[in-house]
C-alpha cells in the first residue's frame, strides 16, 4: 500500500522544490521548469502515477526540443510526496510557459500535469501571461482553483477520475513507445556493418533473396505486433497465459511479415524473440519494475517449460521444421533454450556492448563486435542449418578464440564476411539476439532519461 503524506511533508516538499529551483537558476542563469503531478488526497505516488509522470516527461522534453531550446540540466526525483522533475533550459521563460501550457492542455492526461516555469529573477510565469485561461476542474466546468479551495469534490471522486484518465491514455502511449523502440532495434541491427554473412549496409551477405530495404519494410510492418505484445504483457495476470496468447499473435505477425516481403523470411526469429521481450516489458511495467534483470526474468517465467512442451514428443515421423530436426538429431534447443534460461547470451552481450560504447567505440563498431561475441556464445541454428553442426562449431570456436586473444577489427570481419558468403553461412540467430540487446539498451536510456 502506498504511503500517505502529511501536511508537514508537503510543506517541506514545497520548500525543497523552491531551493532546487533557486540552485539551478544560480548554477545556470537560465529559467527552470518544475514538473509534478496533480493528485488529490494523501497518497501522492503509485505505479499509475509514476507511469503517467514518465509520459508527461517525454511530452514536455519533446516540446522543449521541438522549439529548438537547449536543455542544460535535467533532474528526476521519485519521492513519497510525488514524482518531480526539473529542467533548466536556455530559452525565454514565456516561450517555455507556452510549451508547458500546450502539454497541459493537449488532452485529458495533460490535465494531471502541473508544470511551472520560474524565470531567472525567481518569478513564476502565469498561464494568463500566455493568453490562456485558468485551468478547469477535473470533474466540472468551474475553475480548478475555486473547486480546490472550496473542496467541492471528494478525494474519492477526484482520484477515481484521475485513475480513469491514466488507464485510458497511458497504456496506449507506452505501447507506442515500446513498439517504436522494438522496430528501432531491428533497424539498427540490420544497419550494423560489417556483419559476416548477414544483410548490412555493404551487401546482402549470404542471402540472395533479400537486402537492407527488405529488412526495413519487414521491421516497419511488425510495429502493430510489438504494440500488441506489450499490451498483452501489461494486462497479463499469468506469464504462461500471456505467452500462449502471444504465440497466436506471433503467427499473425509472421503472415504480415511474409506479405510485406513477398514470402521472404526476414524476421521470423525476431517475431518470436522480440515479441517475448516486448511482452515481458509490459509485465514489468504493470508493477513499475522495468529493468534489464526484470525483463529477462519475465522472459524466463513466460517461457518456462517451452523446450519440453514443444520438442519433448518429437519423432522422425512428426518432425516438421529445421529447429525440430536439429533438436531431434543433436539435442540443440536453439532459441527456445535461450529464452527459457532468460536469454543469458543477451545479458552478457549487453554488458559487453555498453562497455565498448563507454570506451569510445561507435554504435556501429560496438554492434559488429557484439554480434561476433554472441556468435561465440550460442549454438546458432541458422549457422547449423546452412553449414551443418561441424562447420557451425568451427565458426563458434574461431569466434571464441578471436574474442579472447585478438582485437576484432573491421577488416577481419570484412574478410570473414567474404568467407561466409562463399560458404553460404549466416548467423541469423545471433542477429536476432543483437537486436534484443539493442532494445534493452534503448529501454535503459529511456528509463535513465
C-alpha positions as CSV (number, residue, x, y, z in Angstrom):
1,X,0.0,0.0,0.0
2,X,1.3,3.4,-0.9
3,X,2.5,5.7,1.9
4,X,0.3,8.6,2.9
5,X,1.8,12.0,3.2
6,X,1.1,14.6,5.9
7,X,0.7,18.4,5.6
8,X,4.2,18.9,7.1
9,X,5.7,16.6,4.4
10,X,4.0,18.5,1.6
11,X,5.2,21.9,3.0
12,X,8.7,20.5,3.3
13,X,8.5,19.2,-0.2
14,X,7.5,22.7,-1.5
15,X,10.4,24.3,0.4
16,X,12.8,21.8,-1.1
17,X,11.4,22.5,-4.6
18,X,12.0,26.2,-4.2
19,X,15.5,25.5,-3.1
20,X,16.2,23.3,-6.0
21,X,14.8,25.8,-8.4
22,X,16.9,28.6,-7.0
23,X,20.0,26.4,-7.0
24,X,19.6,25.6,-10.7
25,X,19.0,29.2,-11.6
26,X,22.1,30.2,-9.7
27,X,24.2,27.5,-11.4
28,X,23.0,28.0,-15.0
29,X,21.5,31.6,-15.1
30,X,18.5,30.2,-17.1
31,X,14.8,29.6,-16.4
32,X,13.7,26.4,-14.7
33,X,10.7,24.2,-15.5
34,X,9.3,22.4,-12.5
35,X,7.1,19.4,-13.3
36,X,5.0,17.3,-10.9
37,X,1.6,15.6,-10.8
38,X,-1.8,16.9,-9.8
39,X,-3.1,14.1,-7.5
40,X,-5.8,14.6,-4.8
41,X,-5.6,13.1,-1.4
42,X,-2.9,11.9,1.0
43,X,-1.3,9.4,-1.4
44,X,0.9,11.2,-3.9
45,X,2.6,8.4,-5.7
46,X,1.7,4.9,-7.1
47,X,2.6,2.7,-10.1
48,X,-0.1,4.5,-12.2
49,X,1.0,8.0,-11.1
50,X,4.7,7.2,-11.9
51,X,3.8,5.8,-15.3
52,X,1.7,8.9,-16.1
53,X,4.5,11.1,-14.9
54,X,7.0,9.5,-17.3
55,X,4.6,10.1,-20.2
56,X,4.5,13.7,-19.2
57,X,8.3,13.9,-19.0
58,X,8.5,12.6,-22.6
59,X,5.9,15.0,-23.8
60,X,7.5,18.0,-22.1
61,X,11.0,17.2,-23.2
62,X,9.8,16.7,-26.8
63,X,8.1,20.0,-26.7
64,X,11.2,21.8,-25.4
65,X,13.5,20.1,-28.0
66,X,11.0,20.8,-30.8
67,X,11.2,24.5,-30.0
68,X,15.0,24.5,-30.6
69,X,15.7,25.3,-26.9
70,X,18.7,23.6,-25.2
71,X,18.2,21.6,-22.0
72,X,21.2,22.4,-19.7
73,X,20.1,20.2,-16.8
74,X,17.5,17.6,-16.2
75,X,16.8,16.0,-12.8
76,X,14.1,13.5,-11.9
77,X,13.1,12.5,-8.4
78,X,10.7,9.9,-7.1
79,X,9.6,10.9,-3.7
80,X,6.8,9.8,-1.3
81,X,5.4,13.3,-1.9
82,X,5.2,12.5,-5.6
83,X,7.5,12.4,-8.6
84,X,9.2,15.7,-9.6
85,X,11.3,16.8,-12.5
86,X,13.4,19.9,-13.0
87,X,14.6,21.2,-16.4
88,X,17.0,24.1,-16.7
89,X,16.5,25.4,-20.2
90,X,18.3,28.1,-22.2
91,X,15.2,29.8,-23.6
92,X,12.8,32.7,-23.0
93,X,10.6,31.8,-19.9
94,X,7.4,32.9,-21.7
95,X,8.2,30.6,-24.6
96,X,8.7,27.8,-22.1
97,X,5.4,28.5,-20.4
98,X,3.7,28.3,-23.7
99,X,5.2,24.9,-24.2
100,X,4.2,23.9,-20.7
101,X,0.6,25.0,-21.4
102,X,0.5,23.1,-24.6
103,X,1.5,19.9,-22.8
104,X,-1.1,20.6,-20.0
105,X,-3.9,21.3,-22.5
106,X,-3.1,18.6,-25.1
107,X,-5.6,16.0,-23.7
108,X,-7.1,14.6,-20.5
109,X,-3.8,13.2,-19.3
110,X,-2.3,16.7,-19.6
111,X,-4.8,17.9,-17.1
112,X,-3.0,15.8,-14.5
113,X,0.3,17.6,-15.1
114,X,1.4,20.6,-13.0
115,X,4.2,22.5,-14.9
116,X,5.6,25.7,-13.5
117,X,8.1,27.9,-15.2
118,X,10.4,30.0,-13.0
119,X,12.2,33.0,-14.5
120,X,15.8,33.9,-13.7
121,X,14.6,36.6,-11.2
122,X,12.6,33.9,-9.3
123,X,9.2,35.0,-10.5
124,X,6.6,32.4,-11.7
125,X,5.3,32.8,-15.2
126,X,1.5,32.5,-15.1
127,X,-0.8,31.0,-17.7
128,X,-2.6,34.3,-18.2
129,X,0.7,35.8,-19.5
130,X,0.4,33.4,-22.5
131,X,-3.2,34.4,-23.1
132,X,-4.6,31.1,-21.9
133,X,-7.5,30.8,-19.3
134,X,-7.2,29.3,-15.9
135,X,-7.3,25.5,-15.7
136,X,-10.6,23.8,-15.2
137,X,-11.6,21.3,-12.6
138,X,-11.3,17.6,-13.5
139,X,-15.0,17.0,-12.6
140,X,-16.8,20.1,-13.6
141,X,-16.5,23.3,-15.7
142,X,-15.6,25.5,-12.8
143,X,-12.1,26.9,-12.2
144,X,-9.8,24.3,-10.7
145,X,-8.7,26.8,-8.0
146,X,-12.2,27.5,-6.9
147,X,-13.2,23.8,-6.6
148,X,-10.0,23.1,-4.8
149,X,-10.2,25.9,-2.3
150,X,-13.9,25.2,-1.6
151,X,-13.4,21.4,-1.6
152,X,-16.5,21.0,-3.8
153,X,-15.5,17.4,-4.7
154,X,-14.4,14.5,-2.5
155,X,-10.9,13.0,-2.7
156,X,-12.5,9.7,-3.8
157,X,-14.3,11.4,-6.7
158,X,-11.1,13.1,-7.8
159,X,-8.9,10.0,-7.5
160,X,-11.5,7.9,-9.4
161,X,-11.4,10.4,-12.2
162,X,-7.6,10.6,-12.1
163,X,-7.2,6.8,-12.3
164,X,-9.7,6.6,-15.2
165,X,-7.8,9.2,-17.2
166,X,-4.5,7.4,-16.6
167,X,-5.8,4.0,-17.5
168,X,-7.5,5.4,-20.7
169,X,-4.4,7.1,-22.0
170,X,-1.1,5.8,-20.6
171,X,-1.1,2.2,-21.8
172,X,-1.6,3.2,-25.4
173,X,1.2,5.8,-25.2
174,X,3.5,3.3,-23.6
175,X,2.7,0.7,-26.2
176,X,3.5,3.1,-29.0
177,X,6.9,3.8,-27.3
178,X,7.8,0.1,-26.8
179,X,6.8,-0.8,-30.4
180,X,8.8,2.0,-31.9
181,X,11.8,1.0,-29.8
182,X,11.5,-2.6,-30.9
183,X,11.4,-1.5,-34.6
184,X,14.3,0.9,-34.0
185,X,16.3,-2.0,-32.6
186,X,15.6,-4.2,-35.7
187,X,16.6,-1.3,-38.0
188,X,19.8,-0.6,-36.1
189,X,20.6,-4.3,-36.2
190,X,20.3,-4.6,-40.0
191,X,22.3,-1.3,-40.4
192,X,25.3,-2.5,-38.3
193,X,28.2,-3.1,-40.7
194,X,30.2,-5.3,-41.3
195,X,28.2,-8.4,-40.2
196,X,29.6,-11.6,-41.6
197,X,27.1,-13.5,-43.8
198,X,24.3,-11.1,-42.9
199,X,22.5,-8.3,-44.6
200,X,24.1,-5.0,-43.8
201,X,24.8,-1.6,-45.5
202,X,27.6,-3.2,-47.6
203,X,25.8,-6.2,-49.1
204,X,23.2,-8.9,-48.7
205,X,25.6,-11.4,-47.1
206,X,24.7,-15.0,-47.9
207,X,21.2,-14.0,-48.7
208,X,20.3,-13.7,-52.4
209,X,16.6,-13.1,-51.8
210,X,16.8,-10.0,-49.6
211,X,18.6,-6.7,-49.0
212,X,18.6,-3.9,-46.4
213,X,15.4,-2.5,-47.9
214,X,13.6,-5.8,-47.5
215,X,14.5,-5.7,-43.8
216,X,13.4,-2.1,-43.4
217,X,10.0,-2.9,-44.8
218,X,9.6,-6.0,-42.7
219,X,10.6,-4.3,-39.5
220,X,8.1,-1.5,-40.1
221,X,5.3,-4.0,-40.8
222,X,5.9,-5.6,-37.4
223,X,5.1,-2.4,-35.4
224,X,1.5,-3.4,-34.6
225,X,2.6,-6.8,-33.4
226,X,5.1,-5.4,-31.0
227,X,2.5,-3.0,-29.7
228,X,0.1,-5.9,-29.1
229,X,2.8,-7.9,-27.4
230,X,3.5,-5.1,-24.9
231,X,-0.2,-4.7,-24.1
232,X,-0.6,-8.4,-23.6
233,X,2.1,-8.3,-21.0
234,X,0.7,-5.2,-19.4
235,X,-2.7,-6.8,-18.9
236,X,-1.5,-10.3,-18.1
237,X,-2.0,-11.9,-14.7
238,X,-0.2,-15.1,-15.6
239,X,3.1,-15.3,-17.6
240,X,2.2,-18.7,-19.1
241,X,-1.2,-17.5,-20.4
242,X,0.5,-14.3,-21.7
243,X,2.9,-16.4,-23.7
244,X,0.1,-18.6,-25.1
245,X,-1.8,-15.6,-26.3
246,X,1.4,-14.1,-27.7
247,X,2.1,-17.1,-29.9
248,X,-1.2,-16.7,-31.5
249,X,-0.4,-13.0,-32.3
250,X,3.0,-14.2,-33.5
251,X,1.6,-16.4,-36.2
252,X,-0.4,-13.5,-37.5
253,X,2.7,-11.3,-37.4
254,X,4.6,-13.9,-39.4
255,X,1.9,-13.7,-42.1
256,X,2.2,-9.9,-42.1
257,X,6.0,-10.2,-42.5
258,X,5.7,-12.6,-45.4
259,X,3.1,-10.5,-47.1
260,X,5.4,-7.5,-46.8
261,X,8.5,-9.3,-48.1
262,X,6.8,-11.4,-50.8
263,X,7.4,-14.6,-48.9
264,X,11.0,-13.9,-47.8
265,X,11.8,-14.8,-44.1
266,X,13.5,-11.7,-42.8
267,X,12.3,-11.6,-39.2
268,X,10.6,-14.9,-38.2
269,X,13.2,-15.3,-35.4
270,X,12.7,-11.7,-34.3
271,X,8.9,-12.2,-34.2
272,X,9.4,-14.9,-31.6
273,X,12.2,-13.3,-29.5
274,X,11.5,-9.6,-29.7
275,X,7.8,-10.4,-29.2
276,X,8.6,-12.2,-26.0
277,X,10.8,-9.3,-24.8
278,X,8.1,-6.7,-25.6
279,X,5.5,-8.7,-23.7
280,X,8.0,-9.1,-20.8
281,X,8.5,-5.4,-20.7
282,X,4.7,-5.0,-20.4
283,X,4.7,-7.4,-17.5
284,X,7.3,-5.4,-15.7
285,X,5.6,-2.1,-16.4
286,X,2.4,-3.3,-14.7
287,X,4.3,-3.3,-11.4
288,X,6.7,-0.5,-12.3
289,X,9.9,-2.6,-12.2
290,X,11.3,-2.1,-15.7
291,X,14.9,-3.1,-15.7
292,X,17.1,-5.5,-17.7
293,X,17.1,-8.0,-14.9
294,X,13.4,-7.9,-14.5
295,X,12.6,-8.1,-18.2
296,X,14.9,-11.1,-18.7
297,X,13.4,-12.8,-15.7
298,X,9.9,-12.2,-17.1
299,X,11.1,-13.8,-20.4
300,X,12.2,-16.8,-18.4
301,X,8.9,-17.0,-16.5
302,X,6.8,-16.7,-19.6
303,X,8.6,-19.5,-21.4
304,X,9.2,-22.0,-18.6
305,X,8.9,-25.5,-20.0
306,X,8.8,-24.4,-23.6
307,X,11.6,-26.8,-24.8
308,X,9.9,-29.8,-23.3
309,X,6.4,-28.7,-24.4
310,X,7.4,-28.0,-27.9
311,X,10.1,-30.6,-28.6
312,X,9.7,-33.3,-25.9
313,X,7.4,-35.6,-28.1
314,X,9.3,-35.3,-31.4
315,X,9.9,-38.3,-33.6
316,X,11.2,-38.7,-37.1
317,X,7.6,-39.0,-38.2
318,X,6.2,-35.8,-36.8
319,X,9.4,-33.6,-37.2
320,X,8.4,-30.7,-39.5
321,X,10.9,-27.8,-39.0
322,X,14.6,-27.4,-39.2
323,X,14.7,-26.4,-35.5
324,X,12.8,-29.6,-34.6
325,X,15.2,-31.7,-36.7
326,X,18.3,-30.2,-35.0
327,X,16.8,-31.0,-31.6
328,X,16.0,-34.5,-32.6
329,X,19.4,-35.2,-34.1
330,X,21.7,-33.2,-31.9
331,X,19.7,-32.1,-28.8
332,X,20.2,-28.4,-29.8
333,X,17.5,-26.4,-28.1
334,X,18.1,-23.1,-30.1
335,X,16.2,-20.0,-29.2
336,X,13.8,-22.0,-27.0
337,X,16.6,-22.9,-24.7
338,X,17.8,-19.3,-24.6
339,X,14.5,-17.7,-23.7
340,X,13.8,-20.4,-21.2
341,X,17.0,-19.5,-19.4
342,X,16.3,-15.8,-19.5
343,X,18.5,-15.0,-22.5
344,X,21.9,-15.3,-20.8
345,X,23.7,-14.5,-24.0
346,X,21.9,-11.2,-24.3
347,X,22.6,-10.3,-20.7
348,X,26.3,-10.9,-21.3
349,X,26.2,-9.2,-24.7
350,X,24.5,-6.1,-23.3
351,X,27.3,-5.5,-20.8
352,X,29.9,-6.1,-23.4
353,X,28.2,-3.7,-25.9
354,X,27.8,-0.9,-23.4
355,X,31.4,-1.2,-22.2
356,X,32.5,-0.7,-25.8
357,X,30.4,2.4,-26.1
358,X,32.0,3.8,-22.9
359,X,35.4,3.1,-24.3
360,X,34.6,5.3,-27.3
361,X,33.5,2.8,-29.9
362,X,30.9,3.9,-32.3
363,X,27.5,2.3,-32.2
364,X,28.3,0.6,-35.5
365,X,31.7,-0.8,-34.4
366,X,30.4,-1.9,-30.9
367,X,27.4,-3.6,-32.6
368,X,29.6,-5.5,-35.0
369,X,31.9,-6.7,-32.2
370,X,28.9,-7.6,-30.0
371,X,27.4,-9.7,-32.8
372,X,30.6,-11.7,-33.0
373,X,30.7,-12.1,-29.3
374,X,27.1,-13.6,-29.4
375,X,28.2,-15.9,-32.2
376,X,30.9,-17.2,-29.9
377,X,28.4,-17.9,-27.1
378,X,25.5,-19.7,-28.7
379,X,24.6,-22.6,-30.9
380,X,23.3,-20.6,-33.8
381,X,20.7,-22.8,-35.5
382,X,20.9,-20.6,-38.7
383,X,24.6,-21.4,-39.0
384,X,23.9,-25.1,-38.3
385,X,21.1,-25.3,-40.8
386,X,23.3,-23.8,-43.6
387,X,26.6,-25.4,-42.8
388,X,26.0,-28.3,-40.6
389,X,27.0,-28.8,-36.9
390,X,30.7,-29.3,-37.6
391,X,31.0,-26.1,-39.6
392,X,28.9,-24.1,-37.1
393,X,31.0,-25.4,-34.2
394,X,34.2,-24.4,-36.1
395,X,32.8,-20.9,-36.5
396,X,31.9,-20.7,-32.8
397,X,35.3,-21.9,-31.7
398,X,37.0,-19.4,-34.0
399,X,34.9,-16.6,-32.6
400,X,35.8,-17.6,-29.1
401,X,39.5,-17.6,-29.9
402,X,39.3,-14.2,-31.6
403,X,37.3,-12.7,-28.8
404,X,39.8,-14.0,-26.2
405,X,43.2,-13.4,-27.9
406,X,42.9,-10.7,-30.6
407,X,41.2,-7.4,-31.5
408,X,38.2,-8.0,-33.7
409,X,38.8,-5.4,-36.4
410,X,36.6,-4.2,-39.3
411,X,39.0,-5.7,-41.8
412,X,38.8,-9.1,-40.0
413,X,35.0,-9.0,-40.1
414,X,35.0,-8.0,-43.7
415,X,37.3,-10.9,-44.6
416,X,35.0,-13.2,-42.6
417,X,32.0,-11.8,-44.5
418,X,33.5,-12.8,-47.8
419,X,34.2,-16.3,-46.4
420,X,30.7,-16.7,-45.0
421,X,29.2,-15.5,-48.3
422,X,31.3,-18.0,-50.2
423,X,30.3,-20.8,-47.8
424,X,26.7,-19.7,-47.6
425,X,26.8,-19.2,-43.9
426,X,24.7,-16.7,-41.9
427,X,24.5,-16.3,-38.1
428,X,20.8,-15.2,-38.2
429,X,20.2,-16.4,-34.6
430,X,23.0,-14.1,-33.3
431,X,21.5,-11.2,-35.3
432,X,18.1,-11.6,-33.6
433,X,19.8,-11.6,-30.2
434,X,21.8,-8.5,-31.1
435,X,18.5,-6.7,-31.9
436,X,17.2,-7.7,-28.4
437,X,20.5,-6.3,-26.9
438,X,19.9,-3.0,-28.7
439,X,16.3,-2.9,-27.5
440,X,17.3,-3.4,-23.8
441,X,20.0,-0.7,-24.3
442,X,17.4,1.7,-25.6
443,X,15.0,0.9,-22.7
444,X,17.7,1.6,-20.2
445,X,18.3,5.0,-21.9
446,X,14.6,5.8,-21.7
447,X,14.4,4.9,-18.0
448,X,17.5,6.8,-17.2
449,X,16.4,9.8,-19.2
